[in-house]
Amino acid sequence: MMVWLLGCIGSDNPVTVVPNRPGGVLNHHIEVGCGEVRELSGSLELTDPITWCDQGYNAVRGDLTLLTQQPDLSSLSCLCSVGGELTLSGDMLSLAGMENLERVGGLTIEDAPTIVDLKPLAGVEIEGDVELVTMRLLASVEGLDGPVIYGDLVLLTESIALRDLSGLGATEVHGDLDIGWTPGLASLTGLESITRVGGDLSVQGNHGLLDLQGLEVETIDGTLRVSNNALLESLEGLDGLTHVHGWMFVQGNPLLVDLRGLGALVQVDRALQVDQNASMSSLAGMEQLSWIGGNLELLYLAELTTLDTLPPLQVEGIVQIKDNKKLKDLDGLDGLVQVRSVRLHDNDALVSVAGLAGLERATGYVVISDNDVLQTLGGLESLSEIGGDLRIEDNDALVDVTALHQTQRVGGNLKVLDNVALTDDAAWALVEAVGSVEGQVLVGGN
């Protein structure tokens, strides 16, 4: 006798024929052990798994996607391995039935709002990504006890019950580590053993976190993002971080007052962007930072008054300081000698740019615009070469631009426009003083 499986098998694979066991018809009361692999070739989607074990299989070579309303997964108790992604979703109350599962290529549990724990998955070897998404009653990650996450670890649970990450056994994450949108999360305890993240590290939208204690990461091969954590007051927990190989974003954390907790950080290979942290009055906390391989962007920091806590920095990209309403000066940027570009825009309290006194060359543009009380450009006397445009626009109080008379070359356009306190004669005097302007010259509205 032969039993034919009629189901959703991958279209590039024929329906598989499995010989019946001696003794007659298979039924779901027969337990299929894991000693002998009886593998379905291809992928499978199940909405009612009750009779699947009757077919004699105990493994799926491709992906297995299950959407079920059954209270648990006991009807899949025969399942030993999934070569591809195992995706589970539905109103299950428990993952009971997964105790025989030994290996999966990846694990996704999504839209499973009633699962409380992952204990039936203890001991499962996961060879790829682990994603837990929209599991609103999840109270524990115990069961994810493998030492290595070979892909991404994504926890976007929306859970109000998950207080920490105790029970997570990972010591390495080769892909991204994304901890987000889990409002009950009050601690990152459980991540202590992870010292290197092979991809991005994101901590965002966790409205119960006060700090990042529990993190012991030293190196991030991708991007670091700490954003939109409503109660976050401190970056403590990042104390061991020395190197971010990608970008670094600290943004949208309304109670964060400074950057303390980043005291070991030496290098950011791409950009460092700090923006929209409404209470941030200081950049204190990055005493060891010496090199940024891309941009330094300080944006929309309403309480920031000074940059003087910054260490001497080398910035290879753009220095952009924009819309910081209380920032009075640029002291703290004294170590800059060469950058790609500079943009100072819409800083309402900025009265001095003397903090840029060491700047000698910008390979790109220099834009100084919409700084309402800035009267002089004193401090830019050493800026001898600008590879792109020089734009001085809409600075209402500006009366003196003679600091730029020493500039030998502007490789793009030179624009001095709509600085209402500056005379056109002073603007034209700047044009005449510059050694060479290779683009257009526009003067007016001064």
N, C-alpha and C positions, 0 to 999 in steps of 0.2 A: 504494500500500500504506500502511496506517496501523498504528502501533504503539500499543497501549493500555497504560498503566501501571496495574498492579494492585498497590496497596500501601496503606499506612496514611496516607491523606490526611486533612487536617482535615475533620471531619464537616460543616462548613458550606460546603464547597467540593466541586463535582462532580469526578469523575475527569477529569483533563486529557488531551486528545487531542493528540499531537504528530506532525506529518507526518514520515514517514521521509525520510532523506536519499536523494538520487539514487544509484542503484547497488545498491539491495537492502537486506538486513537489517542493522541496526546490531549491532555487537558490542563487547565491552569493549576491543578493541584499537584502536578509533577514538578519538582524542583530540579532545575538544570544546574549542575555544578560548574565550577570554573576550571576544572582539570582539563577538560576537552573543549577547545574553542569551536563554537558553532556560529560562524560569523555571517551576518547579512552583508552582502556586497552592495555598496551604495549608501545613500542617505535615506532617512525615514522621518516622516512627520506623523505624529499620533495625536488624536484628540480623545481616543478612548483606548487605553492600553490594557484593558482587562484581559483580553484573550491573547496578547502578543506572546507571552511565554509558552502558550500552547503550541506554537509553531516550531519549537525546539531550538530557537536561537538563544544565545547568551551574549552576543556581541554584535556591534554595528561598526562596519569599517569606516563609514563616512560620518555625517552629522546625524544627531538624533534630536528632534525638536518635539517637545511634549507640551500640550496645552490640555489641562485636565481640571475637572471639578471634583474629582475623587478626594476623600479626606486625607489620603496618604498615597504612597507609591508602592504599596505591597504587591500590586499586580506586576511590578517590574523587578521582583526580588531575584529573578534569574539573571539580571543584567550584570555582566562582569567587566565589560570594557566598551568604550566608544572611541574610535580612532580620530574622529573629528570633534566638533563642538557639541556639547550636551547643553541644550537650552530647556529650562523648565519654567513654566508659568502657569498661573491659574490660582484657584482659591483653596489650594491644599492647606491643611492644618499642620502637616508634618511631612518631612522627607523620609520618614520610616519606610523601609523597603530598599534603600540604597546601600544597605550594609554589606552586600556582596560585591559592590562596585570596586574595582581595583585601579582602573586607569581611564582617564579621558584626555582628549586632545586639548580641550578648553572647557570652561564651565561658565554658563550665564544663567543666572536666576533673575527674572524680571517680571514685574507686574504680578508678584506673589505676595499680596499684602497681609496674609494671615500666618505666614511662617515665622516662628519665634526663634528657632535655633537651627544650626547646621550640623549638629552632632552625628547624624547618620552618615555624613561624608567623611568622618575621621579616617585617616589612612589612605584616602584616595590620592593617587599620583596624578597631578594635573600638569600637562606638558605645555600649555599655552596660557591664554588669558583667563583671568578670573574676574567676572563682572557681577556685582550684586546691585540691582537697580529697582527702585520702587518696592521696597519690602518694609512697610510702615510699622510692623510690629516686631521686627527683628530685634532681639535683645542681646544676642551674643554671636560672635564670629568663631567661637570654639568649634572645631571640626575642620577649619582651614589650617591644618597643622603641618603641611609640607614645608620643608626648610627653604625651598627655592620656588619662586614664582618666575617661570621662564618667559612669560609674556607680561601683559599689563595686569595690575591689580586695581580695579575700579570699584569703589564703594560709594554709590550715589543712592542711598537707601531711602531717604525721606523719613527715617525712623525717629520716633520720639522716645523709644525704649532703649536704644543702643547708647550706653553711657560711655563706653571706652572700647578699645580693641583687644582687650585681654583674650588670650587663647589663640591669637594669630601666631603661627609658628614660623613665619618667614624670616630668614636671615638675609636673603638676597631677593631683589626685584630687578629682573633684567629689562623690563619695559617701563611703562609709566606707572606711577603711584598716584592715584587720584582719590582724595578723600573729600567728598563734597555733599552738600545739601542733606545733611543729617542733623536735624535741629536738636536732638537729644544728646549729641556727642559733647561731653564735658571734658574729655581728656584723650590724648593720643597714646596713652599707655597701651602697650602691645606692639609698638613699632621700634622698641629700643634696640633690637638686634640688627636692624637694617642700617648699615653704614654707607651703602652706595646704592643709588637709584640709577639704573641704566638708561632711563628715558626722562620724562618730565615728572616733577613733583608738584602736585596741586593741592592746596588746602583752601577750599572756597565754599562759601555759603553755609558754614557750620555755625549757627547762631548761638550755640551754647559754649563755645570755646573762649576761655579767657587768655590762654597762652598756648604754646606749642610744645609744652613739656611732654616727653614721651618720644619725641623725635631725637635720634642720635646720628642722623645722617651727616657724613663728612664730605661727600662728593656727589654732585648731580650732573649726569652726563647730558641732560637736556635742559629744560626750562624750569625755573622755580616760580610758582604763582601762589601768592597769599592774598586772597581777595574776598571782599564781601562777607566778612565774618563780623556780625553785628556787635558782638561784645568783646572782641579781641583787644586786649590791652597791652600785650607784650609778645615779642618774637622769641622769648626764652624757650629753648628747645632746639633752636638752630645754632646753639653755642659752638658745636663742633664743626660746622660747615666752613670749609676752606675754599671751595672752588665750584662755581657754576659754569658749566661749559656752554650753556645756551643763554637765553634771556632770563631776566629776573624782574618780576612785577610784584610790587606791594601796593595794592590799590583798593579803594572802597571799604576800608576798615575804619569806621567812624570814631572809635574810641582809642585808636592807636596814637600815642603821643610822640614816639620816637622809634629808632631802629635798634634799640638795645636788644641783645641776643644774637647779633651778627658780628660779634667781636673777633671771631677767628677768620672771617671772610677776607681773602686776599685778592681774588681775581674773579671777574665776570667776563666771559669771552664775548658775549653779544651785548645787548643793551641792559641798562639798569633804569627802570621806570618806576617812579614813586608818584602816585597821583590819587587825588580825591580821598585822602585820609583827613577827614574834616577837623580832627583835633590835633594833628601833628604840628608841633611848634618847633621841633628840632630834628636834625638828622643824626643825632648822637647815637653811637653804637657800632659804627663801622671803622674803628680805629686802625685796622690793619689793611683795609682796602687800598690797593695801589694801582690797579689797572682795570680799565673797562675797554673791551675790544670793539664796542660799538657806541651807541648813544648813551648819554646821561640826560634823562628827562625828568624834570621836577614840575609837576603840573597840578593846578587846582588845589593847592595846599593852603587853605584859607587862614590858618593860624601860624604858618611858618614865618618867622621874623628874621632868621639868619642862617647862613650856611657855614658858620665858622667852626662847627664841630667836624666838618669833613677833613679827612687826612689828605696829604698831598697826593694828587691823582694824575694819572695819565689817561686821557680819554681819546680814543682813536676815531670816534664818530662825531655826531652832532651833540652839542650842548644846548639843550632847549629848556628855558626857564620861562614858564608861561602861567599867567593868571594866578599869581600868588599875592593876594591882596595886601598882606602885611610885611612882605619881604623888603627890607630897607637897603641892603647892600649885597655884594657878591663875595665878601670876605670868606675864605675857605677854598676858593678856586685858584689861589695864588700859584699853585704848582703847574697849572696848564701852560704849556709852551707852544704846542701845535695841536690843532683839532681839525676835523673836517669842516664843520660849520658851527656858527653860533646864532641862536635866535633868542632874543629877549623881547617878550611880547606881553603887554597887558598886565604889568606888575605895578599896581596903583601907588604903592608906597616907595618904590625904588628911587633912591636919591643918589646912589653912587655905583659906578661900575669899576671902581679902583681895584677890586678883587681880581680883575683880569690883567693886572699890571705885568705879569710874566708872559702873556700871550704874544707870540711873534708871528705866527702864520696860521691862516685858515685856508685849507685847500679848496673849500667850497665857498658858501655864501656867509655873509654877516648881515643879520637883520636886527634892527633896534626899532621897535614900533610900539605905539600906544602905551607908553610909560608916562603917566600923567604928570609926575612931579620931578622927573629927571631933568636937571638943568645943564649938566655938563657930561662930556664923555671922558673926563680925566681918568687916566688909568690905562688908556688904550694907546699910549705913545709908542709902545714897542711893537705894535702890530704893523709889520712892514709889508706883508703880502696877503692879498685876498684873491683866491683863485677863481671865485665866481662873482656873484652880485654883491654890492654894498648898498643896503637900503636903510635909510634913516627917515622914518615916516610917522606922522601923527603923534609926536611927543610934544604935548602942549606947552610944557615949561622949558623946553630945551633952548638955550641961548648960546651955547659954546660948543663947537665941534672941532676946535683947533687941535685936540689930542690926536686926530687922525691926519694931520698935515704931514706926518712922517711916513705915511703909507706910500710905498714905492710902486705898487702895482695892484690894480683891480682887474681881474681877468674877465669879468662880465660887465653888467650894467651898473652905473652909479646913479642912485635916485635919492634926492633929498626933497621930500614932499610934505606939505601940510603940517609943518612944525610951526605953529602960529606965533611963537615968541622969538623964533629965529628969523633973521633977515635973509632975503635972497642974496644980498651981498656976502653974508657970511657963508652961505651955501656955495656960491660961486668961488669964493676964496678957497674952499676945500677942494673943489674940482680942479682949480689951477695948481694947488699944492701937490696933489697926487701925481706921482711920477708918470704913470701910464694907466689909461682907462681903455680897455679893449672892446667894450660894448657901447651902448648908448648912454648918454647923460640926460637926466631929466631933473629939472629944478623948478619948483613952483609951489605956491600956496604957503610960502614961509613969510 
